[in-house]
């Protein structure tokens, strides 16, 4: 069996450049009017959100920022700081007695140009990767991020807590140098804890065949009846090619020792050009190892996509078999056993707080 252009996931955290504040040639089109997140469920905020949604521009259709100096591939970032990700510029700022508590009383101020940050990175893309689907995954940016590749606007991701995928295939210089640029606006709040500012989680470069499992494309869930479990696997498969494809999807369940526990396969799945389809499969598992707090056993669901005899993608999803229920009188039950829920509320500020304590 052949393996065609296997999926690659490459850590993209290294050799970035960072600059705080906007360039002089920035314009008002970058403004993104927002409601107060902490009060957005109030009726007046809901009405305001509807009005603001109508006046926000589409950054891709408007080619937002493509003439801005920092976005140009030929721009030379003199005095930019070399960094590796994850990165938080807020934690490096001095404390301000009048600062925002959600920024850790740090000196983040739009008027002082400390609420905006720019990131740039140059990288080579091999000529042999032409024809693949090339994506960037940003796990987390705080917040309101705009993206460009080689001067082309890719879009915006407003949330400070939701990651995003960007397909950069069509704009790449295969066999040459490429430039990714990210503008981050941390002036708005989403919570009442320390939120920081910047690309605070990992970034990944992902390469796949045109026929592949979609990003975050699997939903795996199970039900347990005595010693038997039914595993349901829902898989979204994308075809980013120019013609209809006939594929086979095989889903393998593998335990923590690497042993194949069960398998299910479906052939003759037709996917139109530039579209996707969802495939639902089920597996029966006898005496599965149950996930619990003392033995958190996990299985792999390995999705294998084939065209004829060629494997075009392999995608792994972790799954733990367990049953849960709540009883109004006696509480929470895990796998039929009464279990006390223990824990603390540790927001993402936990590492930042430790960092500040260490500095002191």
C-alpha positions in Angstrom: 0.0 0.0 0.0 1.4 3.4 -1.0 1.5 6.5 1.2 1.0 9.7 -0.8 2.1 13.1 0.7 1.5 12.1 4.4 0.1 14.6 6.9 2.9 16.7 8.5 2.4 18.9 11.6 5.5 21.1 12.1 6.0 23.3 15.2 6.2 26.9 13.9 7.2 28.7 17.1 10.7 29.8 16.3 12.4 32.8 14.8 9.7 35.4 14.9 10.1 39.2 15.1 8.0 41.4 17.3 7.2 45.1 17.4 4.8 47.0 19.7 2.6 49.7 18.3 1.2 50.4 14.8 3.3 51.9 12.0 2.7 55.6 11.0 0.9 54.6 7.8 -1.9 52.7 9.6 -5.5 53.9 8.8 -8.9 53.9 10.4 -10.0 50.8 8.4 -8.3 48.7 11.1 -10.8 49.8 13.7 -13.1 47.0 14.9 -16.0 48.4 17.0 -17.0 46.0 19.8 -19.5 45.7 22.6 -18.5 45.3 26.2 -17.8 41.5 26.5 -18.5 41.4 30.2 -21.9 42.9 29.7 -22.8 41.5 26.2 -25.8 39.5 27.4 -27.6 42.7 28.5 -30.4 43.7 26.0 -28.8 47.0 25.1 -25.5 45.3 24.3 -27.3 42.7 22.2 -28.9 45.5 20.2 -25.6 47.3 19.8 -23.9 44.1 18.7 -26.4 43.8 15.8 -25.7 47.3 14.7 -21.9 47.0 14.9 -22.0 43.7 12.9 -23.5 45.6 9.9 -20.6 48.2 9.8 -17.6 45.9 10.3 -15.7 45.3 7.1 -14.7 42.0 5.6 -10.9 42.1 5.8 -10.4 39.7 3.0 -12.8 41.3 0.5 -11.5 44.8 1.4 -7.8 43.6 1.2 -7.3 45.2 4.6 -3.8 46.4 5.3 -2.2 45.1 2.2 -0.6 48.5 1.5 0.6 48.9 5.1 4.4 49.0 5.5 4.6 46.3 8.1 2.7 43.9 5.9 5.0 44.2 2.8 7.2 41.1 2.3 10.2 43.3 1.5 9.8 45.3 4.7 12.9 45.2 6.9 12.0 45.2 10.6 14.8 47.2 12.1 14.8 47.3 15.9 12.2 44.5 16.0 12.7 42.1 18.8 13.6 38.5 18.0 11.3 36.1 19.9 10.1 32.5 20.1 6.5 31.6 20.8 4.5 31.4 23.0 4.8 35.1 23.7 3.0 37.6 26.0 4.2 41.2 25.7 1.9 42.4 28.6 3.8 40.5 31.2 7.0 42.4 30.2 5.4 45.8 30.7 5.8 47.8 33.9 3.0 47.8 36.5 0.6 50.8 36.4 -1.4 51.7 39.5 -4.2 52.9 37.1 -3.9 49.9 34.8 -6.6 47.4 33.9 -7.0 44.6 36.3 -7.7 42.2 33.4 -4.2 43.1 32.1 -2.6 42.4 35.5 -2.4 46.2 36.3 0.1 46.4 33.5 0.7 49.5 31.4 -1.4 48.5 28.4 -2.8 51.7 26.9 -4.1 52.3 23.4 -3.0 56.0 23.6 0.6 54.9 24.5 0.7 52.4 21.7 1.2 49.4 24.1 -2.1 47.7 23.3 -1.1 46.7 19.7 1.6 44.2 18.7 2.9 43.0 15.3 4.6 39.6 14.5 6.5 38.7 11.4 8.2 35.5 10.4 9.9 34.4 7.1 10.2 30.8 6.1 11.0 28.7 3.1 8.5 26.4 1.4 10.0 23.5 -0.6 9.0 23.4 -4.3 8.0 19.7 -3.7 5.1 20.9 -1.5 3.3 22.5 -4.4 -0.1 20.7 -4.8 -0.5 20.0 -1.1 -2.9 21.9 1.3 -0.7 24.0 3.5 -2.3 25.5 6.6 -1.3 27.4 9.7 -2.9 26.6 13.1 -2.8 29.3 15.8 -3.8 27.7 19.1 -4.5 31.0 20.9 -3.9 34.7 20.4 -5.0 37.4 22.8 -6.7 39.0 20.9 -8.4 40.4 17.7 -5.8 39.1 15.3 -5.4 40.0 11.6 -3.3 37.8 9.3 -1.4 38.3 6.0 0.8 35.9 3.9 3.1 37.4 1.3 1.1 40.7 1.5 -2.3 39.0 1.0 -4.9 39.4 3.8 -6.1 36.0 5.1 -8.7 37.2 7.6 -9.4 38.0 11.2 -9.8 36.0 14.4 -11.4 38.1 17.1 -11.6 35.7 20.0 -8.8 35.6 22.5 -9.5 32.0 23.4 -10.5 30.2 20.2 -7.7 29.0 17.9 -8.0 29.2 14.1 -6.8 27.5 10.9 -5.7 29.5 7.9 -5.2 27.9 4.4 -2.2 29.6 2.9 -1.7 27.3 -0.1 -2.7 29.6 -2.9 -0.4 32.5 -1.8 2.8 30.6 -1.1 6.1 31.0 -3.0 7.0 27.4 -3.5 10.7 27.0 -3.6 11.2 30.5 -2.2 10.9 32.8 0.9 7.5 33.5 2.4 6.4 36.1 5.0 3.6 35.7 7.6 2.4 38.8 9.4 0.1 39.0 12.4 -1.4 42.1 14.0 -2.7 41.7 17.5 -5.0 44.1 19.3 -5.2 43.5 23.0 -7.1 46.7 24.0 -10.4 44.9 24.7 -11.3 42.7 27.6 -13.0 39.3 27.6 -12.6 38.3 31.2 -11.9 39.5 34.7 -8.6 37.5 35.2 -5.2 38.3 33.8 -5.5 37.9 30.0 -2.2 39.1 28.7 -1.4 40.1 25.1 0.0 38.3 22.1 0.4 34.9 20.5 0.4 33.0 23.8 0.0 29.4 22.5 1.8 27.3 19.9 1.6 27.8 16.1 1.8 24.8 13.7 2.4 24.4 10.0 0.3 21.6 8.6 0.7 19.9 5.2 -1.8 17.5 3.8 -2.9 15.8 0.6 -5.9 17.5 -1.1 -8.1 14.7 0.1 -7.9 14.7 3.9 -9.7 14.7 7.2 -10.8 18.3 7.9 -9.2 20.3 10.6 -10.9 19.3 13.9 -12.8 17.0 11.6 -13.7 14.1 14.0 -16.3 13.7 16.7 -15.9 10.5 18.6 -18.3 9.5 21.4 -19.3 6.2 23.1 -22.1 4.6 25.2 -21.5 1.8 27.6 -23.9 -1.1 28.5 -22.4 -3.4 31.1 -19.2 -4.9 29.6 -19.9 -3.7 26.1 -19.3 -0.2 24.5 -20.5 1.2 21.3 -18.2 3.7 19.7 -19.5 6.2 17.2 -17.1 8.0 14.9 -18.2 10.9 12.8 -15.6 12.1 10.3 -15.6 15.1 8.0 -13.4 14.5 4.9 -12.5 17.3 2.6 -11.6 17.3 -1.1 -9.7 20.4 -2.0 -9.0 19.1 -5.5 -10.6 20.0 -8.8 -12.4 16.7 -9.5 -14.8 14.3 -7.8 -12.9 11.7 -5.7 -13.9 8.1 -4.7 -12.4 7.3 -1.3 -12.3 4.7 1.4 -12.4 5.6 5.1 -11.0 3.1 7.6 -11.3 3.8 11.3 -9.0 1.8 13.6 -9.3 1.6 17.4 -5.9 1.1 19.1 -5.3 0.7 22.8 -2.5 2.3 24.8 -0.2 -0.7 24.1 -0.5 -0.2 20.4 -2.8 -3.2 19.9 -5.6 -3.0 17.3 -8.8 -3.6 19.2 -11.4 -3.1 16.4 -11.7 -1.7 12.9 -14.5 -0.5 10.5 -14.2 0.5 6.9 -16.4 2.1 4.3 -15.7 2.3 0.6 -17.2 4.1 -2.3 -17.5 7.5 -0.6 -17.8 10.2 -3.3 -16.7 13.8 -2.5 -17.2 16.6 -5.0 -14.5 19.1 -5.9 -13.9 21.7 -3.3 -16.4 20.2 -0.9 -16.6 17.9 2.1 -18.7 15.0 3.4 -19.5 13.5 6.8 -19.1 9.8 7.4 -20.6 8.0 10.4 -19.2 4.7 11.5 -19.7 2.5 14.6 -17.6 -0.1 16.4 -18.5 -2.5 19.2 -15.9 -3.0 21.9 -16.1 -5.8 24.5 -14.6 -5.0 28.0 -13.0 -1.7 27.1 -10.6 -0.2 29.6 -12.6 2.6 31.3 -11.1 6.1 31.8 -11.2 7.2 35.4 -9.2 9.6 37.6 -6.9 6.9 38.9 -6.3 5.1 35.5 -6.9 7.6 32.7 -6.7 5.0 29.9 -7.0 6.5 26.5 -7.5 4.9 23.1 -6.5 6.2 19.6 -9.1 6.4 16.9 -6.9 6.4 13.8 -8.7 7.5 10.6 -7.1 6.4 7.4 -8.2 7.9 4.1 -7.4 6.0 0.9 -7.8 6.7 -2.9 -7.6 3.3 -4.6 -4.6 1.7 -2.8 -2.9 5.0 -1.8 -3.2 6.4 1.7 -3.8 10.1 1.4 -4.2 11.0 5.1 -4.0 9.5 8.6 -5.6 11.4 11.5 -5.5 10.5 15.2 -8.2 11.3 17.7 -7.8 10.4 21.4 -10.8 8.8 23.2 -11.6 7.6 26.7 -14.5 5.2 27.4 -16.5 6.2 30.5 -20.0 6.8 31.7 -21.2 9.8 33.7 -24.4 10.7 35.4 -25.6 13.3 37.9 -28.1 12.5 40.7 -29.8 15.4 42.4 -29.6 13.7 45.8 -26.3 11.9 45.8 -24.2 13.8 43.3 -21.9 12.8 40.4 -21.1 9.2 39.3 -18.2 8.1 37.1 -18.5 4.6 35.6 -21.3 3.9 38.2 -19.1 5.0 41.1 -19.9 8.0 43.2 -17.1 10.5 42.7 -16.4 13.8 44.3 -15.4 16.6 41.9 -12.2 18.2 43.1 -10.3 21.1 41.6 -9.6 24.8 41.4 -10.3 27.4 38.9 -6.9 28.0 37.2 -7.2 30.3 34.3 -4.5 30.7 31.7 -3.0 33.5 33.9 -1.6 30.8 36.2 1.7 30.6 34.3 1.8 34.4 34.0 1.3 34.8 37.7 4.1 32.4 38.5 6.3 34.3 36.0 5.7 37.6 37.8 6.4 36.0 41.2 9.6 34.6 39.9 10.7 38.0 38.6 10.1 39.4 42.1 
